[in-house]
Amino acid sequence: MREDRAERIALIEAGFRIANERMSAWEETPADAEELYFCECSSLECRQKVPLTRALYEAVRSRPQWFLIVPGHEVADLETVIQRGDAHWIIEKPDVVIDIVEGTDPRAEQPGPERAEADELADGIDER
């Protein structure tokens, strides 16, 4: 496994996570109501949406190495599927990119050096 490939994939997925965090802050919805979130997969072209309750979204956000994807969008040699739902899967990133996923987490107290690049990726997500 090449580390630079894993890092690039982690940054792309972090961009989608940031976009989802921005959308989730728009308005309050009940915890049991479903909302649509971007698939946080490694494809910059992906714009598929995943329906989730706010409570489940918060569960995904509880760990910086977890990401939300459409079923089948995992990178099998880099990510582990830890939960499979009908319309969503939750993946876990490998330890080799833990600094990136923690440093790009929008909820992190101290952003890492890759945060600016992930923010730029997030800025372009709704433009595509």
C-alpha beads as a LAMMPS data file, in Angstrom:
LAMMPS data file: protein, C-alpha beads

128 atoms
127 bonds

1 atom types
1 bond types

-500.0 500.0 xlo xhi
-500.0 500.0 ylo yhi
-500.0 500.0 zlo zhi

Masses

1 110.0

Atoms # bond

1 1 1 0.000 0.000 0.000
2 1 1 1.444 3.359 -1.040
3 1 1 1.123 5.944 1.683
4 1 1 0.671 8.890 -0.720
5 1 1 -2.355 7.172 -2.321
6 1 1 -3.869 6.541 1.109
7 1 1 -3.236 10.159 2.103
8 1 1 -4.870 11.538 -1.059
9 1 1 -7.922 9.348 -0.558
10 1 1 -8.144 10.460 3.079
11 1 1 -8.042 14.133 2.023
12 1 1 -10.808 13.688 -0.544
13 1 1 -12.998 11.909 1.969
14 1 1 -12.234 14.617 4.537
15 1 1 -13.463 17.219 2.046
16 1 1 -16.822 15.462 1.817
17 1 1 -16.963 15.187 5.616
18 1 1 -16.404 18.949 5.906
19 1 1 -19.150 19.606 3.325
20 1 1 -21.528 17.429 5.355
21 1 1 -20.633 19.266 8.544
22 1 1 -21.394 22.575 6.853
23 1 1 -24.787 21.300 5.654
24 1 1 -25.671 19.814 9.032
25 1 1 -25.247 23.235 10.627
26 1 1 -27.817 24.895 8.344
27 1 1 -30.912 24.144 10.367
28 1 1 -32.079 22.131 13.297
29 1 1 -34.003 18.957 12.566
30 1 1 -35.358 16.335 14.935
31 1 1 -32.877 13.563 15.762
32 1 1 -35.186 10.915 14.277
33 1 1 -35.825 12.709 10.956
34 1 1 -33.752 11.605 7.971
35 1 1 -31.557 14.096 6.169
36 1 1 -29.444 13.647 3.053
37 1 1 -25.657 13.708 3.370
38 1 1 -22.954 13.445 0.731
39 1 1 -21.302 10.083 0.285
40 1 1 -17.840 10.614 1.801
41 1 1 -16.071 8.248 -0.582
42 1 1 -12.774 8.736 -2.388
43 1 1 -14.292 9.811 -5.738
44 1 1 -14.283 13.593 -6.207
45 1 1 -17.010 13.164 -8.837
46 1 1 -19.411 11.311 -6.522
47 1 1 -22.463 13.351 -5.559
48 1 1 -24.640 10.530 -4.306
49 1 1 -26.540 11.246 -1.128
50 1 1 -27.069 9.028 1.883
51 1 1 -30.237 9.309 4.007
52 1 1 -29.440 9.272 7.734
53 1 1 -31.022 10.386 10.952
54 1 1 -29.180 13.109 12.812
55 1 1 -28.476 10.626 15.612
56 1 1 -26.759 8.200 13.245
57 1 1 -24.825 11.043 11.606
58 1 1 -23.610 12.067 15.065
59 1 1 -22.543 8.474 15.735
60 1 1 -20.430 8.513 12.553
61 1 1 -18.894 11.846 13.570
62 1 1 -18.012 10.507 17.015
63 1 1 -14.758 9.039 15.643
64 1 1 -12.570 10.983 13.198
65 1 1 -11.514 7.805 11.373
66 1 1 -15.118 6.893 10.471
67 1 1 -16.697 8.004 7.200
68 1 1 -20.149 7.609 5.672
69 1 1 -20.457 6.081 2.194
70 1 1 -22.961 4.663 -0.276
71 1 1 -22.753 0.845 -0.207
72 1 1 -19.918 -0.375 -2.420
73 1 1 -17.945 2.879 -2.475
74 1 1 -15.203 1.661 -0.138
75 1 1 -11.568 1.300 -1.192
76 1 1 -11.196 -2.329 -0.158
77 1 1 -7.413 -2.333 0.249
78 1 1 -7.426 0.834 2.409
79 1 1 -10.671 0.912 4.347
80 1 1 -12.654 -1.418 6.567
81 1 1 -16.437 -1.488 6.422
82 1 1 -17.537 -1.499 10.062
83 1 1 -21.294 -1.114 9.578
84 1 1 -23.557 -2.029 6.667
85 1 1 -27.014 -0.503 6.388
86 1 1 -29.428 -0.696 3.474
87 1 1 -28.597 2.788 2.159
88 1 1 -25.292 3.530 3.916
89 1 1 -22.078 1.944 5.071
90 1 1 -19.646 3.273 7.645
91 1 1 -15.968 2.790 6.881
92 1 1 -12.907 3.114 9.080
93 1 1 -9.665 4.601 7.810
94 1 1 -6.349 2.818 8.462
95 1 1 -3.797 3.972 11.049
96 1 1 -1.418 5.116 8.291
97 1 1 -3.666 8.186 7.732
98 1 1 -4.805 8.790 11.311
99 1 1 -2.964 12.147 11.490
100 1 1 -4.766 13.339 8.363
101 1 1 -8.259 12.245 9.412
102 1 1 -7.826 13.671 12.901
103 1 1 -6.290 16.918 11.610
104 1 1 -9.010 17.455 9.009
105 1 1 -11.893 16.634 11.355
106 1 1 -14.112 19.747 11.407
107 1 1 -14.778 19.110 15.092
108 1 1 -11.111 18.899 16.074
109 1 1 -9.896 21.510 18.524
110 1 1 -6.560 21.835 16.695
111 1 1 -6.685 21.586 12.896
112 1 1 -3.795 19.768 11.268
113 1 1 -1.669 20.966 8.354
114 1 1 -3.919 19.242 5.783
115 1 1 -7.082 21.016 6.980
116 1 1 -6.744 23.912 4.527
117 1 1 -6.491 21.510 1.585
118 1 1 -9.522 19.550 2.804
119 1 1 -11.457 22.833 3.186
120 1 1 -10.614 23.725 -0.420
121 1 1 -11.887 20.346 -1.577
122 1 1 -15.097 20.915 0.402
123 1 1 -15.523 24.361 -1.176
124 1 1 -15.660 22.748 -4.628
125 1 1 -18.068 19.957 -3.788
126 1 1 -21.323 21.803 -4.441
127 1 1 -19.860 23.408 -7.579
128 1 1 -19.464 20.110 -9.473

Bonds

1 1 1 2
2 1 2 3
3 1 3 4
4 1 4 5
5 1 5 6
6 1 6 7
7 1 7 8
8 1 8 9
9 1 9 10
10 1 10 11
11 1 11 12
12 1 12 13
13 1 13 14
14 1 14 15
15 1 15 16
16 1 16 17
17 1 17 18
18 1 18 19
19 1 19 20
20 1 20 21
21 1 21 22
22 1 22 23
23 1 23 24
24 1 24 25
25 1 25 26
26 1 26 27
27 1 27 28
28 1 28 29
29 1 29 30
30 1 30 31
31 1 31 32
32 1 32 33
33 1 33 34
34 1 34 35
35 1 35 36
36 1 36 37
37 1 37 38
38 1 38 39
39 1 39 40
40 1 40 41
41 1 41 42
42 1 42 43
43 1 43 44
44 1 44 45
45 1 45 46
46 1 46 47
47 1 47 48
48 1 48 49
49 1 49 50
50 1 50 51
51 1 51 52
52 1 52 53
53 1 53 54
54 1 54 55
55 1 55 56
56 1 56 57
57 1 57 58
58 1 58 59
59 1 59 60
60 1 60 61
61 1 61 62
62 1 62 63
63 1 63 64
64 1 64 65
65 1 65 66
66 1 66 67
67 1 67 68
68 1 68 69
69 1 69 70
70 1 70 71
71 1 71 72
72 1 72 73
73 1 73 74
74 1 74 75
75 1 75 76
76 1 76 77
77 1 77 78
78 1 78 79
79 1 79 80
80 1 80 81
81 1 81 82
82 1 82 83
83 1 83 84
84 1 84 85
85 1 85 86
86 1 86 87
87 1 87 88
88 1 88 89
89 1 89 90
90 1 90 91
91 1 91 92
92 1 92 93
93 1 93 94
94 1 94 95
95 1 95 96
96 1 96 97
97 1 97 98
98 1 98 99
99 1 99 100
100 1 100 101
101 1 101 102
102 1 102 103
103 1 103 104
104 1 104 105
105 1 105 106
106 1 106 107
107 1 107 108
108 1 108 109
109 1 109 110
110 1 110 111
111 1 111 112
112 1 112 113
113 1 113 114
114 1 114 115
115 1 115 116
116 1 116 117
117 1 117 118
118 1 118 119
119 1 119 120
120 1 120 121
121 1 121 122
122 1 122 123
123 1 123 124
124 1 124 125
125 1 125 126
126 1 126 127
127 1 127 128
